[in-house]
Amino acid sequence: MIATPLLLPMIVTLVLLFLAAPILVVFVVSFSSASYLTFPPPGFGLRWYEAYFGSADWIQSTWLSVWIATAVMALSSILGTLATIGIARLPRAPRTVAMALILSPMIVPGIVMAIGIYYAFSRYALVGSPWAIVLAHTCLAVPFVVTSVSASLAGIDPRLEQAAFSLGATPGGTLWQITLPLIRPGVLVGALFAFITSFDEVIVALFLSGSGSITLPRRMWDDLRYQIDPTIAAVSTLTIILTTLLLLAAHFLRKAHLSAESREAVDLRP
């Protein structure tokens, strides 16, 4: 009979192993020496990582995805931060409606968003342009910035802005010198999530990339359809590593912000 105190940790461990198993399989297969996808691999080596770094198509798609994700990160951070600050100053009813509209891309199925964006962009001959993907991914990434900045903005004492206004600060000066420094961790965390959202997105990219703007996820999709080899496992492993590093960075930024707030609260005690 398993002791009750050990039952819950065992269940949690099994669930985590179940969730991580596909990632571990991809990681192992990426070092396979076989010419096809097989598990367990007959041998190990760096053959497929060399194939990835030696392929101009893969590298071009990777840099395109990095460029698009960086542009999306910048645009969504600016738009999401300004939108959050503006929405926070609305009355309750309009604020609820505005927040629901901004967060709707997180709720609506991706295929529905992709079809709508495709029909809208095709009317203006934007399909196949990298900027079309940037604009579409910005629509998908802004909600993540809004949710992150909203959490930081909710922790700000409104009397700080009121004090700045009473001392003669302009609205722009108050925003730049008071509000933005206080919500900076939320903006940075939202920016990282925006980058991840764009870098990993494939559904919209399938509709908008055409034949001249093939992102890394689109290249991976095409590779799975037309030629299945362990190169896709190597690319997947590198993508997982990058995403994990960005998520860890977001976690530590939020943790550092919370620690700083705790220290400030202790310092302000009478």
Buried (B, 14 or more C-beta within 10 A) or exposed (E): EEEEEEEEEEEEEEEEEEEEEEEEEBBBBBBBEBEEBEEEBEEEEEBBBEBBEEBEEBEEBBEBBBEBBBBBBBBBBBBBBEBBBEBBEEEEEEBEEBBEEBBEBEEEEEEEBBBBBBEEBBEEEBBBBBEBBBBBBBBBBBBBBBBBBBBBBEEBEEEEBEEBEEEEBEEEEBBEEBBEEBBBBBBBBBBBBBBBBBBBBBBBBBBBBBEEBBBBBBBBBBBEEEEEBBBBBBBBBBBBEBBEEBEEEBEEBBEEBEEEBEEEEEEEEE
